[in-house]
Amino acid sequence: MNTTSSDLWTYLTTAQKPVVLYGTGNGADKILDQLILRNIPVSGVFASSGFVRNRFFRGFPVESYETLHDRLGDMIVLICFGTSRSEVLENIDRIARECETYAPDVPVYGQVLFDQAYHGSHKRSFEKVRDMLSDDISRATFDATIQYKLSGDYKLLRPVERPLSDAAELFAIPDPSTFLDLGAYNGDTVLLYTSLFPQIHNIIAVEPDSRNFRKLQENTRSFFEDTVQYTISYLRALVSDHDGITTIDRNKGRGVHETSGSHNTEDLTAATIVTMLQGQKPDLIKLDVEGNELLALEGGRDVIARSRPSLIVSCYHKSEDLLTLPLFLKELVPEYKVYMRHHPHLLCWDTEYYFTIG
């Protein structure tokens, strides 16, 4: 597919093979909506072994891959979920050897679709961001990310996959350091970054979801409280550009956002980076806040400009994150060096910008 003048969605409007969906979650909903919008017919839906039951998805019976392949023959498979599980990736590669297979890029949050029209209308901004990047790996990752988003060819990302430990090679943070983990989930990144950066002594872990917040404490408290080297504090809050009380979906898990709905919601504190730090100087901030990254940065504008901490910022939740996040931070702190890394994962998830002075 020539993505200089087309994209996956345009290609599918002219494809002669039957189109089927692999997956029945939120991603499948978004992809099916785009196909309906473009009058692209869908011939079936299948799920992985163990998830094929007597059920329907949007009017389609959920079948097995083998059943659909036997009935339809040569078909186009659209992967509708993300995964890093090796057995699932191996199965997808097996399917790709038998059928034309793509993983359409739809935003996790927001309404902006990364298609050729969006890319073309922001060409100068993409060129500006690419010129900001500080090494060849970053530029290759940036190029592969764009080509994947346009083409849906998930294999384009594999040559640029890098381990999470890359951050340790790029950041020089002082000893001792304060680490602000925004979107701490179940404690996995608290444990990861304190192992990569032994100079971290003070940790502020922030997570909005109640169940994840409980797991965060369970998974980290005994380790850090039994070690005099560390001081850790926990805050259940939604990171934002303002302070106050907001309403969120209850027991959402990942993907907690402000909501105006009235069903199964709860009130929660919304807070800025400045408020969370309570006067402390941050040395390393990680932001994986489900599409609220730009809001979080805007709420921390003053302390970021003053302290110039190293930053790890997820850039895969919204299509526009590829542009808005580096443009905002380079204007705020022109001295930042900018890196981009994609970690092993199907789709463009686990893709981050790194910003550092050192």
N, C-alpha and C positions, 0 to 999 in steps of 0.2 A: 504494500500500500504506500503510495506517495503522499506523505504527510505534509509536504510543502504546499499542497493545494487542496488536501482533503483530510478527512478524519474517519474514525471507525463508524460513526453514525451515518455519514454520507455513503460509505462503502456498503453498509447493511441495507440501505434503501434500494440498492441495485443488485444485491446478492441473489443468486438463483437457488441456493441451497436452503433447506428449512433451518430456522433458527430456534434453538432450545436454550433454556436457562438451567444452570447448575446452582441450586441454592434456593432457599425460601424465606430468607430473612429480610431485614430492612434494605439491604443492598439490592435484593431482587425486586422489591417494590419500586425503588428508584429507577432501576434499569428498565423494568417493564413500563413504567410511566413514560420514559423517554422513547421507547419503541412505539408505544401507542400514539404519542404525539407526532411521530414521523410516519405513521401508518405502516410500520414494519410488522408483519404477522409473526406470531410466536406459535410454534408447532408442538411444544411440550415443555414440561418442567421435570427435572430429576434431582434426587438427593443422594448423598453418600449411603453406602450400606449401613444399615442400622437406623437410618432416619426415614426409610421408605415404609410408610405405614398407610393405613386406610384413611388418607386425608387429602385435602385439596388446598391449592394455593391460587388465590385470585381466579377461581373457576377451573383451574387445571388440576387433574389428578396428579399427585406426586408419584412418579414412577422411578424405576432404576435406570441407570445409564444403558445397561444391556438391553432392556426392553425397548427403549427409544431407538437405540442404534439398530436393533433388529427390524423395527418397523419403518424407520425413516432412511436408513442407510447413511450416505454421506451427508453430514449436517454441520452447522456452525454452532459451537458450544460457547455460551457466554458465562463466565465464572462470576458469581454474584456475592462473593464474600472474601474476606481476607484471612490468611492463616500463616503461621510459621511452623506448623507441625509437619515433620518430615514425611510421615506416611500419607498425609493428605497431598502434599506437594508431589510426591512420587505418583500418586494416582492421577493427579491433574496432568503430569507429564505423559503418563500412559495414554490418557484420553487425547492429548495433543498430538501424539504420534498416529492416532487413528482418525482424528477429525480436526478441522480448522477450529482453533480455540483462541479466544480472546478474554481479557479481563477488563471490561469497560470501566473507565474512571468516572465515578460520580462523586460529588462532594459528600463527605461525612456529615457536614453541617453547611448551611447556607444554600443559596439557590443558583449560584454561578456555575455553569457547566463549562469545563475546560475543553472547548472544541476549537476548530480552526478559526471560527469567527472571533472568539475571545482572544486567542493567541495573536491573530493578525491585528486586532484593534489595540493591542498593548505591546506591539513589537519593540518600540523604543524603550519601554520600561524593562522588558526582558533583557534587552541588550545592555541596559544600564546596570541591572543586577548582576548579569554575567561578568561584566567588567569589574565588579566589586570583589569577586571571589579570589581567594588568596593562593590557591594551589591547583594543580592539574586535576587532582582527584575531585575537587569541588566542581570544576568546570565540566568534567566528564559526567558527574552525577547530575548536575543541572541539565545538561543536554539530554541525557538518557531519561530523566524524569519528564521532560517536555515531550519527547518522542513517544514514551510510553503512554502518557495521558492522551495524546492525539490518536495513537494507533491501537491501543488496547493490548499491545504485544508485551506481556509481562516478562518475557525472557530478556528484554532489553535492559532490565534493571540488574540482572544477575552479575554482569561484569563489574558493576560499580558497588556491589555490596561490601560493606566494611564492618568489622566488629565494633561493639559498643566501646571497647577499650581505646578506640582512636582518640577519644576526648583527652585521655591522659597524656597523649603525645603532643597535643596542641595547646593545652592550657598550662599556664604557670601561675598558680595561686599561692598566696603567702601562707606561712605557718606561724601561728594558727589561723584557720579560716572559718568563716561562717557560711553555711550552706542553707539556702532557702529552696525547699523542694515543693513546688506548686503543682498539684496533681500527684500527690505521693502514692495514690492507689493503695496497694496492700503492703507497702514498704519495700518493694523490690528495688526501686531506684535509690532509696536511702542507703540500702545495703550495698548496691553496686557502686555508687559514687564515693562512699566512704572507704570502700576497698581500693578504688582507683586513686583516690587522693587522701593518703593518710594524714595530710596536714589539716584536714577538716576536723575541728574539735567541737564546733557548735552547730547544731542542726535545728531548723524550724521546718516541720513537716505539716503540710496543709492538704486536706482532702475534704470534699463536700459531702460525699455519700456516706450514710450512717454505717452501713455494713462494711464498706471498705475502710472507713475510719477505725472501726473496731479491729479489723484484721491488721491494719497498719500498726496499731499499738501492740497487738499480740505478737506480731512478727519481729518487732524491733525493740520493744521496751526492755526485755530481759538482757539482750545483748549489750545495749548501750548503758543501761542503768547499773550494770555490774562492772562497767569499765570506767575508771575515773577520768580517762582521756576525753570522754564525750559528755556534752550537755545536750539533751534533746528535749524539745517542746513540741506539743501537738496542738493543732488548731483545726477545728472543723468549721470551714467557711468556704464561701464561693468567692474566688478571686475576681475582682472587677475593677472598674475605673472610679468607683465611688464606695463610700461606706454607708451602711444602713441595714435594714431588714428586707429580704427578698423572699420570693416564693419559688420553690423547686419541686420537681416530681419526687415523690417519696420512693425510696428503694430502687432508684434508677440504675445503680451500678455505675458503669462508665457512661459518660455523656450527660452529666448533670448540667442543666442550664436553668436560667430564670424562665418561669412560665407564668402565663396568665390564666391557665386552666384551673378548674376547681375540684377535679377528681383526683384523689390520692396524692395530695400535695402536702407540703409542710413549709413552715417559715424557717429561714436560715440567715445567719449573718453574712452579709456581703462586705468585703474589705479590700482595700488597696494594698499593694506591696509596701507602701510607706507605713501604713497602719500595722501590718503584720510584723514588720521589723522592729517597731517600737524604739526607734533611735539607733538600732544596731547597724553597723556597716556591713553590707553583704559583699562576699568575695566571689561566690558562685551561686547563680540562680538557674534552676531548671524549670521550664514551663511546658507542661503537657496538660492543657486545661480545656480540651475538647472544643476548640474553635474560639475560645475567649482570649487567645494569646495577645492579640492587638489591644483589647480592652485592658488586659493586665499590664501590658507595657505602658499604656497611656496613664494608668493609675500609679505607675512607679516612675514616671518621667523624671521627677526631680532627683530622686535618690540614684537612679541609673546615671544621669548626667553628672552627678556629683561624685559618686563612688566608682563608676565605670567597672562594675563587676564583670566577670566572665559569665556568659549566658549560653544555655542550651535550650533552644526554642523549637518545638515541634512545628512543622510547616505543611502538614498533610490533611488537616481537617477541612479547610476551605480552599477552593481553587485559587482565590486571590492571595492566600498566605505566601505563596512563592514570591510575590512582589511586595505586598504591604509591609511584611515584617522586616526585611533587610532595608527597605527604603526608609522606614520610620527610624530604625536604630542607627543607621549611618548618618542620617540628618541630625539625630540627637547627640551621637558621639562619633564624629568623623574619624577619630583615630582607631576605631575598631577594625581589626582584621576579621574577615568573614569567610567561614568555611561551610561546606555542605556535605552531609553524610547520609547515606541510605543503608540501614541495617537489614539483615536477612528477613524478608517478609514478602509474602505475595501481596500484590497491589503496591501502592506507593506509601503504605503506612510505615511507621518507624523511620521517617525521614526528618532530619533536623538541620537547622542552621546553628553554627557555633559562632559566638562573637567573643573576641578576646583582645586585650591590649598587648599581652606578653607574647 
